[in-house]
Amino acid sequence: MKQLIRILLVLLLLAGVSGCSTFTYYSQMISGHVSLMLRSEPISHLTAQPDTSPALRQKLERSEQMRSFARGRLALPVGNTYTRFVGLEQPWVVVTLVAVPEFSLEPHHWCYPVVGCQAYRGYFSLERARKEEARFRERGYDTFVGGVTAYSTLGWFNDPLHTGFTNLTEDRMAALMFHELAHRAVYLADDTAFNESFATAVELEGLRLWLEQQGQDNTFAQVLERQALRNRTLALVDTTSRALARLYRQQNSLPPDLMRQHKSRYLEQLARDYASLAEHYQDPGPLGRPPVQPNNAHLALLRQYNQYVPGFRQWLRELDYDFGEFYRQVTELSRQPQARRQARLQALSHRFDEHL
């Protein structure tokens, strides 16, 4: 009942928003989430039922242990999140759209009541996402639409567990749970890079501690290998982004066709460098399995999720992994102007060393 009251409050708030498209968008997101909740079942019931598959029962039982760990060791505001389970017909729960102008690295931002502005837009319907993508492409934007394994409603609702989690290996399932729960601890409207970097840092450090508790220290070495591939990919992306930024600053003096030629050359070089890098790793990298065709939207998405991760991880390390104090201090920083937030996180990043 509390969940339904919150849904009604959100709808009433949106009813006063000017613009039919915003109301329509929020309505489809709320209806999509309500559909998940209505189809879900209590995990305690599923684990007790004899017809639940042994593999699913094991994952559900492990999810309960992960929730307890997140609440206790990681001081995350778990509440009743992930106490229910729903099966999905596809590997993603929502799809997300990123749109970036042809000669820019700054993604388009969608702004809404409650959650502020975001550099991406989620849809429960792939068809709706593709229609919106087509509108941006007609305006010359670079776009990316991709499946998202999970999302957070930031504590407004009790998010259910679903097959997007349980189809993962246990370490990836734990990482995803910690990431999404982190959004309930700290969320800053209008700063996607801050939010996602924070959640990724909690995910990584939380997973390391979880695996230590489980006696699976060697598994974290595999996690670090995946992180190394991500970091090396990000280094390639940063190099390409700097070159593109210099190019895009010349758009008022260079003809568009020449701009496109230079842009294509930089992105093709990124694709080649990434393919050479990916040969040395078993798992797919952040850009997927080669061959890839990156564009401004791919670059923007990667930078949003990883820009400040080293800084947040260093911060946790300096607090001796006191997660409650970490959330308190991060919340204080979130109230500072963006320039001050960036300076603080960049200073912390310079001190971070993975192997110290």
N, C-alpha and C positions, 0 to 999 in steps of 0.2 A: 504494500500500500504506500509506504514512504517513497518507493521508487516511482510509482505512478503519479504521486503528488508532485514530485520534482519534474517529471515530464510535463505535466500540465502547467507548472510555473514557467518552464522554459518556453512552451508554446505561447503562453500569454505574453511573455516578454517579447517574443518575436512578432507577435501580432501587431505590436506598435512600431515595428521597424519599417521604415519606408523602403519600398522596392520589393516587388513580388518575388524576384529571383532569390534573394537572401532567405525569405521565408520558405520558399519551395525547397531550397537546398537543405536548410536545417530540418525541415519536415522529413525529407527522405533519409537523413542521417538518423534522426530520432526513431523513425519507424523501422529502420534497419536494425537498430540496436534493440528496440522493443521486441522485434521478431526473434532475435537471438535469445533474449531473456525468456520469452514465452515458450520457446522450443527446448530450453535447457532443463536439466534434471539435477537434483542434489547429488553431489559426488558421493556422499555417504550412502545413498540408496544404490547407486550404480556399483560401488565396490562390494555391496552385500548381495547383489543379485547373481545367481549362479550362471545366467546366460551372458554375463559380461565377459568378453574375451580376456584370457590371462594377461596378454600384452597390454591391453588398455587398463585393466585393473592395476597392474604394476605401475603404469605411468600415473594414474590417478592417485595412488597411494603415495608415490614419490612427490607429487605436486603438493600434497598436504604437508609433507616434511619440509618442502621448499618454502611454503607459506610460513610455517613456524620459524624457520631459520631467518626469513626476511623480516618477520616481526621482532624476533629476539635479537639476533646478532647484528642485523643491518638497520634496526630501528625504523623500519618502513611502516607507514600507516596502512596496514593490510586490510583492516576492517573485515567485511564479508566478501571481498573480491576473491574470485577463483574458487568459490565453494560450490558452484554449479558447473555443469558440463553440457556442451552442445556439439553435435557432429555437423561438419560442413560438407558441402558437395564439391568444394574446390579447395586447393591448398592455401588460398588467401581468404582473409575475412573482409577486407576492403581493398580497393585499388586507389592509388594516389596519383595526382597530376601535378607536375612541375612545369612551369612555363617561363621562359626567359627570352627577352628581346634578341633579335638576330645579332646585334652588335653590342652586347652587354653581358655581364656576368651576374647582374643583380636580378634575382628571380621576382616575378610578379607576386604581390602579396594580396591575399584575400582577407578582409577584415570583417569580424562578426562581433555581436554582443557576447559577453561572458568570457570568451577565450582570446579576444583581441585579434591581432593580425598574424597570419601564418604564411610561410613561403611554399605551401603545398595545399592541395585540396583533396579530401578523401571522399570516395563514393562506394556505396554498397553495390552499385550497378556498374559493370564494365561498359555497358552501352552508354550510360549517361556520361561517364568519364571520357569516352571516345568522342562524343558529340561536343563536349566542352573543349577537348583538345583540338578538334577540327576548327572551332571558332578562333582559337589562338593561332593555329597554323595558317589560317587565311590572312591573319594580320602579320605574318612573317616571323612568328615566334619559333624558337627551338622548344621542343616539348619532350616530356618523358612520362609515360604511364606505366606503372608497375604494381604488382601485387604486394600487399602488406600483410605479414603474418599475424600481427596483433596491433591493437591500439589501446589507448587509455582514455576514459571519460573524466579523468582528473578528479576522481572522488565523487562526482555527481551521481553515479550509478554503481552498482555492484557488478563489475564486468565479469562475464562468465569465462571459464576455461573452454577451449574448443580444440578441434583436431589440428588446427594450425600449430598448437603447442605440442600435443601428444604425438604428432608424427615426427617430431624432431628427436635427435638423440638427447639423452638426459642432461648433458652439460649445456646444450643449446637451449633446451626447454628452461632450465634454471636461469640462464642468462637473459632470456626473453622475459621471463616473469619479473626478474629484478629490474630490468630496464623499464618495463611498463609501470611497475609499482613506484619507481623513482619519480615518475611524473606526478604522482599523488603527493609526494613530499615537498617538491619545489616546482613551481611553474610560473614563468614570467611571460605575461602577454606581450606580443610584438617582438620577441627575440627567439626565433627558431633555433639558431646556432647555439645559444646559451642553453636552452632546454634540452636539446638532443645531445649535446656534448656532456652535459651534467648526467643525464640518464645513462649514457654509454659508459661513463667513468664508474658510476655505481654498479652497472652491469658487470664490468670487468673485475673490479675489486671484490664485489660480492661473490662472483663466481669463483675467484681464486680462494677465498675463505671457505666457501661451500665445499669445494673439491678437497681442500686440506682437511676439513672435518670428516669427509667421506673416505679419507685415505687414498685419494686419487690425484696426488700431486703431479704424477706423470701426465695426466690428462690436461692439466693447465699448460704444460709445455706445448701441447698441440694447439691449445687456444692461442698461445703466444706466437706460434708459427702462423696461424691465420691472421693474427694482428700484425705480424711483420709484413705479410703480403699486403694487408690493408695500408700500412704505413708507407711502404714502398710505392704502392699505387698512388697514394696521396701526394708523395713527393713528385711523381710524374705529373699529376694533376696540377700541383702548385706551379711547376715550371711552365706548363702549358698555359695556365691561367695568367701568369705574369706576362707572358708573351702576348696573349690575347688582349689583356688589359691595355698594354702599350698600343696595340693595333687599334682597339676600339676608341682610344682617345683621339685618333686621327680621322674619325668618320666624317668630320666636317671638311676635311681637306683632301681626302682620297675618294675616288669614284666607287660606288657600291660594288661593281663587278670586281675591281681590284681588291677591295676589302674581303670579298667572298673567297677569292683565290688564296689570299694569305691565310685567312681563317681555315680554309680546307686543308692547307698544307700543315698548319700546326696540329690540327686534330688528327690528320692521317699519321703524323709522326707519333702522336700520343698512342694511337691504336697499335702501331708497330712496336713501340717500346713496351707497351702493356703485354702484347702477345709474347714477346721475348721473356718478360718477367714471369708470366703465368706458366711457362714451360717448366719451371722449377718447383711448382706447387701442385699438390693433388686436388685440393679443393678449389672451386671457382672463386675468383677474386671479386672485388667490389663492383667491377664493370661487367661481370659475367664471364662466360667462356668465350675466348676469341674464336672467330673474328668479331670485333665490336666496331660500332660506328658512333663514337661519342659526340655529343654536342654540348652547347652551353648549359642545357638543363641537367645533363649528367654531372657536369662539373659542379654546378651549384648545389645539387643534392648531396654529393659526397662532402663538400666543404661544410654544409650545414650540420651534418651529423658528427663531424670529427674535429672541427676547428679548435676547440678548447679542451679536448679530452686529456692531453698530457697535463695541462694546468690543473684541472680538477683532480686528477689522480695524485699529483704532487701535493695538493692541498690535503687530501685525505691522509697521505703518508705522513705529512708534518703534524697532523693531529693524532697520529698513532692509531688511525682507523676508528676513531670515536665518531660513528656515523651520526648520532644525534647532534653533537656539537657541530659537525660538518654541515648538516642541513640548516642549523641555526645561522651559521656564518654565511652560508651561500644565500640564504634568504635576505640577510642584511645587505650583501653585495647586490642582490637583484634590485634593491631600492635605489641604488646609485645610478648616475647617468651612464649611458652606454660607453662613453670614452673611458670612464673610470673602471667599468667592469672589464673592458678589453685590456686595459693596461695591467690590471691585477692578474688576469689569467695568463697573459703573455709572459709576465715576469715569472710566474710559477712554472710555465711551460719550459722556460730556459733552464730551470733547475732540475727538470725531470730526466731521469735515466732509468730505463726499464730494468736494468740489471743491478741496480744498487739496492 
